[in-house]
């Protein structure tokens, strides 16, 4: 039997409606499978959290590696600088020892002619009817250096003072005179000397000397380094025969 469609386009509409219904049915089937939409949100949150934790872990690991490398470099620098500081302290100790020895030698060299100058000045200032009994040094011995504090052993702040001025040499003169005015002149002449300073009368008393009353006196004085103009030098010549 032959059927003829007298309504053109009716078949196409029927086929188009069928295709749309199929697509809608598939969406409806997928929507029907997802019964709880919060599960999808929870799954997305878990995935995002995992990615965030992974990124933070990678950053922390990178920082830890950088810090480890920096620490290793600092340890190497500290070891190298510690060796340099030890060598520096050793060199400074040797320098201080040499400076002390040089200062001792310089002090000895500078004091070679102290007593000759003192004796020469005392002899020049000694008046008539006055004689000396003794001349001796009364300078107190230098104090022993205090031991270093344990807290300052590893510090490089305190250094020995190598340029301290030496203590002025003090001496005592004991003599006799038969004229009290002579003692006054003796003290004035000693004080006027460029090599002697701070002349003071310690005590005086009448004593018997060879059956006569004389005044025994004790003077305290200090040696002073004179100006260069007060020292006269002469050339030393030797005759060779």
BATORKE-37254 format. One line per 3 residues: number of its first residue (from 1); their letters; for each residue x, y, z of N, C-alpha, C. Coordinates in nm, 3 decimals, padded with zeros to 5 digits. Layout:
NUM) A) X/Y/Z/X/Y/Z/X/Y/Z ~ ...;
//
This chain:
1) XXX) 00.085/-00.118/00.000/00.000/00.000/00.000/00.089/00.124/00.000 ~ 00.048/00.221/-00.070/00.125/00.346/-00.084/00.054/00.454/-00.007 ~ 00.138/00.520/00.093/00.081/00.631/00.171/00.144/00.760/00.124;
4) XXX) 00.062/00.860/00.111/00.107/00.990/00.062/00.082/01.091/00.171 ~ 00.190/01.167/00.203/00.181/01.272/00.306/00.137/01.400/00.240 ~ 00.019/01.443/00.272/-00.036/01.563/00.212/00.001/01.689/00.289;
7) XXX) 00.074/01.679/00.406/00.116/01.797/00.487/00.269/01.803/00.486 ~ 00.323/01.880/00.395/00.471/01.888/00.389/00.529/01.953/00.515 ~ 00.642/01.903/00.565/00.709/01.956/00.686/00.663/01.892/00.813;
10) XXX) 00.563/01.817/00.814/00.513/01.757/00.939/00.610/01.653/00.991 ~ 00.675/01.582/00.902/00.772/01.478/00.944/00.897/01.537/01.006 ~ 00.939/01.651/00.951/01.059/01.716/01.007/01.035/01.765/01.146;
13) XXX) 00.916/01.823/01.169/00.887/01.871/01.303/00.884/01.758/01.402 ~ 00.831/01.648/01.357/00.824/01.536/01.449/00.962/01.487/01.485 ~ 01.053/01.484/01.382/01.190/01.438/01.409/01.266/01.539/01.496;
16) XXX) 01.248/01.670/01.475/01.314/01.772/01.557/01.266/01.764/01.700 ~ 01.144/01.744/01.722/01.091/01.734/01.858/01.146/01.612/01.927 ~ 01.172/01.510/01.854/01.227/01.389/01.914/01.371/01.408/01.960;
19) XXX) 01.449/01.481/01.880/01.590/01.505/01.918/01.598/01.592/02.041 ~ 01.518/01.700/02.049/01.519/01.786/02.168/01.476/01.708/02.290 ~ 01.381/01.624/02.275/01.336/01.546/02.389/01.445/01.452/02.437;
22) XXX) 01.527/01.402/02.342/01.637/01.312/02.381/01.742/01.386/02.461 ~ 01.780/01.508/02.419/01.881/01.587/02.492/01.830/01.623/02.631 ~ 01.703/01.664/02.638/01.646/01.698/02.768/01.641/01.577/02.859;
25) XXX) 01.616/01.465/02.800/01.610/01.344/02.881/01.749/01.311/02.938 ~ 01.854/01.332/02.856/01.990/01.303/02.906/02.028/01.396/03.021 ~ 01.993/01.528/03.008/02.020/01.621/03.119/01.940/01.584/03.243;
28) XXX) 01.820/01.544/03.221/01.737/01.505/03.334/01.793/01.381/03.402 ~ 01.850/01.290/03.319/01.907/01.169/03.377/02.032/01.203/03.460 ~ 02.118/01.299/03.405/02.239/01.338/03.480/02.202/01.410/03.609;
31) XXX) 02.099/01.498/03.600/02.056/01.570/03.720/01.997/01.476/03.823 ~ 01.934/01.372/03.773/01.874/01.277/03.868/01.981/01.197/03.941 ~ 02.101/01.182/03.879/02.208/01.107/03.944/02.269/01.186/04.059;
34) XXX) 02.276/01.321/04.044/02.329/01.405/04.151/02.214/01.440/04.244 ~ 02.205/01.361/04.348/02.096/01.382/04.441/02.127/01.494/04.541 ~ 02.266/01.510/04.581/02.305/01.610/04.681/02.406/01.707/04.616;
37) XXX) 02.371/01.833/04.581/02.466/01.927/04.517/02.577/01.971/04.612 ~ 02.561/01.959/04.742/02.667/01.998/04.836/02.787/01.904/04.829 ~ 02.765/01.781/04.783/02.876/01.687/04.768/02.974/01.738/04.661;
40) XXX) 02.916/01.798/04.553/03.002/01.854/04.449/03.085/01.970/04.503 ~ 03.024/02.054/04.582/03.097/02.166/04.643/03.206/02.116/04.738 ~ 03.173/02.012/04.815/03.272/01.955/04.909/03.389/01.895/04.833;
43) XXX) 03.361/01.824/04.724/03.470/01.765/04.644/03.559/01.873/04.586 ~ 03.497/01.982/04.537/03.578/02.092/04.482/03.662/02.157/04.592 ~ 03.607/02.169/04.712/03.684/02.227/04.823/03.803/02.140/04.861;
46) XXX) 03.782/02.008/04.860/03.891/01.916/04.892/04.002/01.927/04.790 ~ 03.964/01.932/04.662/04.065/01.945/04.556/04.141/02.077/04.571 ~ 04.068/02.187/04.599/04.134/02.317/04.617/04.226/02.317/04.740;
49) XXX) 04.182/02.253/04.846/04.266/02.245/04.967/04.394/02.167/04.941 ~ 04.381/02.055/04.869/04.499/01.976/04.837/04.598/02.056/04.754 ~ 04.545/02.130/04.656/04.634/02.213/04.573/04.701/02.323/04.656;
52) XXX) 04.622/02.384/04.747/04.679/02.491/04.831/04.786/02.436/04.924 ~ 04.759/02.322/04.987/04.856/02.261/05.077/04.983/02.222/05.001 ~ 04.967/02.170/04.883/05.084/02.134/04.802/05.168/02.256/04.767;
55) XXX) 05.099/02.367/04.731/05.173/02.489/04.698/05.247/02.545/04.820 ~ 05.180/02.548/04.937/05.244/02.597/05.058/05.361/02.508/05.099 ~ 05.343/02.375/05.086/05.452/02.282/05.120/05.573/02.305/05.030;
58) XXX) 05.547/02.329/04.903/05.658/02.355/04.809/05.730/02.486/04.845 ~ 05.653/02.588/04.881/05.715/02.714/04.920/05.798/02.699/05.048 ~ 05.743/02.629/05.149/05.817/02.608/05.273/05.944/02.527/05.250;
61) XXX) 05.936/02.429/05.163/06.054/02.349/05.133/06.161/02.433/05.063 ~ 06.116/02.520/04.973/06.211/02.608/04.905/06.279/02.703/05.005 ~ 06.199/02.760/05.100/06.258/02.847/05.202/06.354/02.771/05.292;
64) XXX) 06.316/02.647/05.328/06.404/02.566/05.414/06.537/02.536/05.343 ~ 06.530/02.505/05.214/06.653/02.479/05.139/06.741/02.605/05.133 ~ 06.676/02.721/05.112/06.752/02.846/05.107/06.817/02.877/05.242;
67) XXX) 06.743/02.856/05.352/06.798/02.880/05.484/06.912/02.783/05.516 ~ 06.898/02.657/05.475/07.005/02.560/05.499/07.132/02.600/05.425 ~ 07.114/02.645/05.299/07.231/02.688/05.224/07.295/02.812/05.288;
70) XXX) 07.212/02.907/05.335/07.266/03.025/05.403/07.337/02.989/05.533 ~ 07.278/02.894/05.608/07.342/02.852/05.733/07.477/02.788/05.707 ~ 07.486/02.706/05.606/07.613/02.643/05.574/07.718/02.746/05.535;
73) XXX) 07.676/02.846/05.459/07.770/02.953/05.419/07.815/03.033/05.541 ~ 07.720/03.063/05.633/07.757/03.137/05.754/07.852/03.058/05.842 ~ 07.830/02.927/05.852/07.921/02.843/05.932/08.060/02.844/05.872;
76) XXX) 08.069/02.837/05.741/08.200/02.842/05.676/08.267/02.977/05.698 ~ 08.189/03.085/05.685/08.246/03.218/05.709/08.290/03.234/05.854 ~ 08.207/03.183/05.948/08.243/03.193/06.089/08.372/03.117/06.119;
79) XXX) 08.388/03.000/06.061/08.511/02.924/06.082/08.632/02.998/06.026 ~ 08.616/03.054/05.908/08.727/03.127/05.847/08.760/03.253/05.927 ~ 08.657/03.328/05.969/08.682/03.449/06.047/08.738/03.419/06.185;
82) XXX) 08.698/03.306/06.243/08.754/03.269/06.374/08.903/03.246/06.363 ~ 08.946/03.181/06.256/09.090/03.161/06.236/09.161/03.295/06.217 ~ 09.099/03.386/06.143/09.159/03.518/06.122/09.170/03.594/06.254;
85) XXX) 09.065/03.586/06.338/09.069/03.655/06.467/09.175/03.595/06.559 ~ 09.191/03.465/06.556/09.296/03.403/06.638/09.434/03.452/06.595 ~ 09.456/03.459/06.466/09.585/03.509/06.416/09.603/03.656/06.454;
88) XXX) 09.492/03.733/06.450/09.501/03.874/06.486/09.537/03.891/06.633 ~ 09.470/03.814/06.721/09.501/03.823/06.864/09.646/03.778/06.891 ~ 09.691/03.675/06.821/09.829/03.628/06.839/09.928/03.736/06.798;
91) XXX) 09.900/03.802/06.684/09.989/03.909/06.639/09.988/04.027/06.736 ~ 09.869/04.061/06.789/09.861/04.171/06.885/09.935/04.138/07.015 ~ 09.925/04.012/07.058/09.998/03.971/07.179/10.148/03.984/07.158;
94) XXX) 10.196/03.939/07.044/10.338/03.952/07.014/10.379/04.099/07.006 ~ 10.292/04.182/06.945/10.324/04.325/06.935/10.332/04.388/07.074 ~ 10.235/04.354/07.161/10.235/04.410/07.297/10.360/04.367/07.373;
97) XXX) 10.399/04.240/07.356/10.520/04.192/07.425/10.644/04.268/07.377 ~ 10.654/04.289/07.246/10.768/04.363/07.192/10.766/04.508/07.241 ~ 10.646/04.568/07.247/10.636/04.706/07.293/10.677/04.718/07.439;
100) XXX) 10.639/04.621/07.522/10.679/04.623/07.663/10.831/04.614/07.675 ~ 10.890/04.524/07.598/11.035/04.511/07.602/11.104/04.639/07.556 ~ 11.050/04.700/07.450/11.108/04.826/07.402/11.094/04.936/07.506;
103) XXX) 10.979/04.939/07.574/10.959/05.041/07.678/11.055/05.019/07.796 ~ 11.078/04.892/07.831/11.174/04.864/07.939/11.313/04.910/07.899 ~ 11.352/04.876/07.775/11.484/04.919/07.727/11.493/05.071/07.723;
106) XXX) 11.386/05.135/07.677/11.385/05.281/07.670/11.395/05.343/07.809 ~ 11.322/05.284/07.906/11.329/05.336/08.043/11.468/05.322/08.102 ~ 11.528/05.205/08.079/11.665/05.185/08.128/11.761/05.282/08.062;
109) XXX) 11.744/05.301/07.933/11.834/05.392/07.861/11.815/05.536/07.907 ~ 11.690/05.574/07.932/11.665/05.712/07.975/11.712/05.738/08.118 ~ 11.718/05.632/08.199/11.757/05.651/08.339/11.906/05.624/08.366;
112) XXX) 11.983/05.611/08.259/12.125/05.582/08.280/12.197/05.696/08.352 ~ 12.158/05.818/08.320/12.229/05.934/08.374/12.148/06.008/08.480 ~ 12.048/05.942/08.536/11.967/06.010/08.638/12.050/06.039/08.762;
115) XXX) 12.111/05.935/08.817/12.189/05.955/08.939/12.312/06.043/08.918 ~ 12.383/06.033/08.807/12.491/06.131/08.786/12.444/06.275/08.787 ~ 12.326/06.301/08.725/12.273/06.437/08.726/12.235/06.479/08.868;
118) XXX) 12.170/06.387/08.942/12.128/06.421/09.078/12.251/06.451/09.165 ~ 12.351/06.364/09.158/12.470/06.385/09.240/12.541/06.514/09.202 ~ 12.545/06.545/09.072/12.610/06.667/09.028/12.536/06.790/09.079;
121) XXX) 12.400/06.788/09.073/12.322/06.902/09.118/12.329/06.917/09.271 ~ 12.325/06.808/09.343/12.333/06.815/09.489/12.470/06.869/09.531 ~ 12.575/06.820/09.465/12.709/06.868/09.498/12.724/07.016/09.467;
124) XXX) 12.662/07.061/09.354/12.673/07.202/09.319/12.594/07.290/09.416 ~ 12.481/07.241/09.467/12.397/07.322/09.556/12.439/07.315/09.702 ~ 12.528/07.225/09.738/12.564/07.207/09.879/12.642/07.330/09.930;
127) XXX) 12.591/07.399/10.032/12.659/07.518/10.083/12.773/07.480/10.179 ~ 12.842/07.582/10.227/12.950/07.558/10.322/12.893/07.517/10.458 ~ 12.976/07.450/10.536/12.941/07.405/10.670/12.819/07.311/10.669;
130) XXX) 12.803/07.244/10.558/12.693/07.147/10.544/12.750/07.023/10.477 ~ 12.721/06.909/10.527/12.768/06.784/10.467/12.654/06.682/10.467 ~ 12.666/06.587/10.378/12.561/06.487/10.359/12.600/06.356/10.426;
133) XXX) 12.498/06.288/10.472/12.516/06.157/10.535/12.476/06.045/10.438 ~ 12.364/06.062/10.368/12.319/05.958/10.275/12.223/06.019/10.172 ~ 12.219/05.955/10.058/12.120/05.984/09.953/12.069/05.849/09.904;
136) XXX) 11.939/05.831/09.907/11.883/05.703/09.865/11.749/05.725/09.793 ~ 11.718/05.630/09.709/11.593/05.637/09.634/11.478/05.588/09.721 ~ 11.365/05.658/09.712/11.245/05.622/09.791/11.123/05.599/09.702;
139) XXX) 11.145/05.580/09.575/11.032/05.557/09.485/10.965/05.424/09.520 ~ 10.833/05.424/09.541/10.765/05.296/09.570/10.768/05.204/09.450 ~ 10.777/05.075/09.473/10.778/04.981/09.359/10.646/04.985/09.284;
142) XXX) 10.651/04.961/09.154/10.525/04.962/09.077/10.431/04.852/09.122 ~ 10.304/04.884/09.121/10.203/04.786/09.162/10.189/04.679/09.056 ~ 10.165/04.557/09.103/10.147/04.445/09.010/10.016/04.464/08.935;
145) XXX) 10.014/04.434/08.805/09.889/04.448/08.729/09.781/04.354/08.778 ~ 09.660/04.403/08.779/09.546/04.322/08.824/09.519/04.212/08.724 ~ 09.480/04.092/08.772/09.450/03.984/08.677/09.329/04.019/08.594;
148) XXX) 09.327/03.978/08.467/09.212/04.010/08.382/09.087/03.939/08.428 ~ 08.976/04.004/08.408/08.847/03.946/08.444/08.815/03.833/08.347 ~ 08.754/03.727/08.401/08.720/03.613/08.316/08.621/03.651/08.208;
151) XXX) 08.536/03.747/08.236/08.438/03.788/08.136/08.501/03.862/08.020 ~ 08.620/03.918/08.043/08.685/03.999/07.941/08.793/03.923/07.867 ~ 08.807/03.794/07.892/08.914/03.719/07.826/08.888/03.707/07.677;
154) XXX) 08.760/03.689/07.639/08.728/03.669/07.499/08.690/03.799/07.430 ~ 08.704/03.909/07.498/08.669/04.037/07.438/08.797/04.106/07.394 ~ 08.784/04.175/07.283/08.900/04.246/07.229/08.889/04.395/07.255;
157) XXX) 08.826/04.431/07.366/08.806/04.572/07.396/08.916/04.628/07.483 ~ 08.957/04.547/07.582/09.058/04.596/07.674/09.196/04.560/07.622 ~ 09.278/04.660/07.610/09.415/04.640/07.565/09.510/04.702/07.666;
160) XXX) 09.628/04.647/07.681/09.723/04.706/07.777/09.765/04.844/07.732 ~ 09.769/04.934/07.826/09.813/05.069/07.799/09.965/05.072/07.802 ~ 10.026/05.087/07.686/10.171/05.079/07.675/10.237/05.216/07.682;
163) XXX) 10.159/05.322/07.688/10.213/05.456/07.684/10.197/05.528/07.817 ~ 10.182/05.454/07.926/10.169/05.519/08.055/10.300/05.591/08.090 ~ 10.285/05.711/08.145/10.403/05.789/08.183/10.469/05.722/08.303;
166) XXX) 10.603/05.708/08.302/10.671/05.646/08.417/10.660/05.734/08.539 ~ 10.660/05.670/08.655/10.650/05.743/08.781/10.779/05.817/08.808 ~ 10.767/05.943/08.856/10.886/06.024/08.886/10.966/05.959/08.997;
169) XXX) 11.099/05.958/08.979/11.185/05.896/09.080/11.199/05.990/09.200 ~ 11.175/05.936/09.318/11.186/06.012/09.441/11.311/05.968/09.516 ~ 11.373/06.061/09.587/11.492/06.028/09.663/11.494/06.110/09.792;
172) XXX) 11.576/06.065/09.885/11.584/06.127/10.017/11.730/06.167/10.045 ~ 11.746/06.286/10.098/11.879/06.338/10.133/11.885/06.357/10.284 ~ 11.982/06.299/10.346/12.004/06.314/10.490/12.140/06.381/10.508;
175) XXX) 12.143/06.490/10.584/12.268/06.562/10.604/12.269/06.638/10.735 ~ 12.380/06.705/10.760/12.399/06.786/10.880/12.447/06.924/10.839 ~ 12.414/07.022/10.920/12.460/07.158/10.899/12.474/07.228/11.033;
178) XXX) 12.566/07.323/11.036/12.583/07.402/11.158/12.514/07.537/11.146 ~ 12.457/07.562/11.030/12.390/07.690/11.005/12.254/07.661/10.945 ~ 12.148/07.702/11.016/12.013/07.676/10.966/11.986/07.753/10.838;
181) XXX) 12.052/07.869/10.820/12.035/07.945/10.696/12.097/07.870/10.578 ~ 12.200/07.796/10.606/12.261/07.716/10.498/12.164/07.610/10.448 ~ 12.087/07.553/10.538/11.985/07.455/10.496/11.882/07.520/10.406;
184) XXX) 11.841/07.643/10.438/11.744/07.713/10.353/11.802/07.739/10.214 ~ 11.928/07.784/10.207/11.991/07.807/10.077/12.005/07.676/09.999 ~ 12.037/07.569/10.069/12.050/07.439/10.004/11.918/07.396/09.939;
187) XXX) 11.809/07.415/10.009/11.679/07.377/09.954/11.643/07.463/09.833 ~ 11.673/07.594/09.841/11.641/07.684/09.729/11.724/07.649/09.605 ~ 11.852/07.618/09.626/11.936/07.582/09.512/11.894/07.450/09.450;
190) XXX) 11.853/07.356/09.531/11.803/07.229/09.477/11.675/07.250/09.397 ~ 11.584/07.332/09.447/11.458/07.358/09.377/11.483/07.432/09.246 ~ 11.589/07.514/09.241/11.620/07.588/09.118/11.686/07.500/09.013;
193) XXX) 11.728/07.381/09.050/11.793/07.292/08.953/11.692/07.240/08.851 ~ 11.729/07.231/08.723/11.636/07.177/08.622/11.615/07.027/08.634 ~ 11.694/06.960/08.719/11.683/06.815/08.733/11.610/06.772/08.861;
196) XXX) 11.579/06.866/08.950/11.520/06.833/09.080/11.397/06.920/09.102 ~ 11.294/06.860/09.160/11.170/06.932/09.189/11.110/06.881/09.320 ~ 11.012/06.958/09.368/10.937/06.920/09.489/11.029/06.891/09.609;
199) XXX) 11.119/06.982/09.635/11.209/06.968/09.750/11.134/07.009/09.877 ~ 11.127/06.919/09.972/11.053/06.945/10.096/11.136/06.897/10.216 ~ 11.123/06.973/10.324/11.192/06.935/10.448/11.106/06.835/10.523;
202) XXX) 11.159/06.717/10.539/11.085/06.611/10.608/11.094/06.631/10.760 ~ 11.213/06.647/10.813/11.230/06.673/10.956/11.370/06.731/10.978 ~ 11.385/06.793/11.091/11.515/06.847/11.132/11.520/06.842/11.285;
205) XXX) 11.640/06.820/11.338/11.657/06.809/11.483/11.802/06.835/11.518 ~ 11.825/06.882/11.640/11.960/06.906/11.690/12.019/06.775/11.739 ~ 12.141/06.746/11.694/12.210/06.625/11.735/12.355/06.661/11.769;
208) XXX) 12.422/06.569/11.833/12.562/06.586/11.870/12.648/06.519/11.764 ~ 12.743/06.594/11.710/12.838/06.541/11.613/12.977/06.591/11.650 ~ 13.061/06.499/11.696/13.197/06.531/11.739/13.198/06.638/11.849;
211) XXX) 13.102/06.623/11.940/13.094/06.713/12.054/13.034/06.848/12.023 ~ 12.977/06.866/11.908/12.916/06.994/11.872/12.769/06.973/11.835 ~ 12.690/07.074/11.861/12.548/07.069/11.823/12.534/07.105/11.675;
214) XXX) 12.476/07.016/11.603/12.450/07.039/11.460/12.303/07.007/11.433 ~ 12.255/07.058/11.324/12.117/07.032/11.282/12.116/06.920/11.179 ~ 12.053/06.811/11.216/12.038/06.700/11.122/11.905/06.717/11.047;
217) XXX) 11.909/06.709/10.916/11.789/06.733/10.835/11.769/06.617/10.737 ~ 11.645/06.603/10.698/11.607/06.504/10.597/11.521/06.574/10.493 ~ 11.563/06.569/10.368/11.492/06.633/10.258/11.435/06.526/10.165;
220) XXX) 11.313/06.551/10.118/11.251/06.466/10.016/11.244/06.545/09.886 ~ 11.279/06.481/09.776/11.280/06.550/09.647/11.248/06.449/09.537 ~ 11.226/06.502/09.417/11.194/06.418/09.301/11.283/06.460/09.184;
223) XXX) 11.313/06.361/09.103/11.388/06.389/08.981/11.291/06.430/08.872 ~ 11.328/06.530/08.795/11.246/06.572/08.682/11.332/06.574/08.556 ~ 11.271/06.537/08.445/11.343/06.538/08.319/11.348/06.681/08.267;
226) XXX) 11.465/06.737/08.250/11.474/06.877/08.211/11.445/06.897/08.063 ~ 11.433/07.021/08.026/11.420/07.055/07.885/11.551/07.028/07.813 ~ 11.540/07.005/07.684/11.661/06.970/07.607/11.765/07.081/07.609;
229) XXX) 11.718/07.205/07.629/11.813/07.317/07.631/11.899/07.317/07.758 ~ 11.854/07.246/07.862/11.929/07.242/07.988/12.038/07.137/07.987 ~ 12.041/07.053/07.885/12.140/06.947/07.877/12.248/06.987/07.776;
232) XXX) 12.370/06.985/07.820/12.482/07.021/07.733/12.561/06.895/07.702 ~ 12.580/06.871/07.577/12.655/06.755/07.532/12.788/06.800/07.473 ~ 12.888/06.719/07.495/13.021/06.748/07.441/13.070/06.626/07.366;
235) XXX) 13.142/06.647/07.260/13.193/06.531/07.185/13.299/06.457/07.264 ~ 13.302/06.328/07.246/13.399/06.242/07.314/13.512/06.211/07.215 ~ 13.630/06.245/07.254/13.746/06.221/07.167/13.848/06.136/07.241;
238) XXX) 13.910/06.048/07.169/14.015/05.961/07.225/14.142/05.979/07.143 ~ 14.247/05.991/07.213/14.377/06.002/07.147/14.440/05.865/07.131 ~ 14.472/05.835/07.011/14.534/05.705/06.981/14.685/05.726/06.971;
241) X) 14.755/05.656/07.053/14.901/05.666/07.052/14.966/05.563/06.962;
//
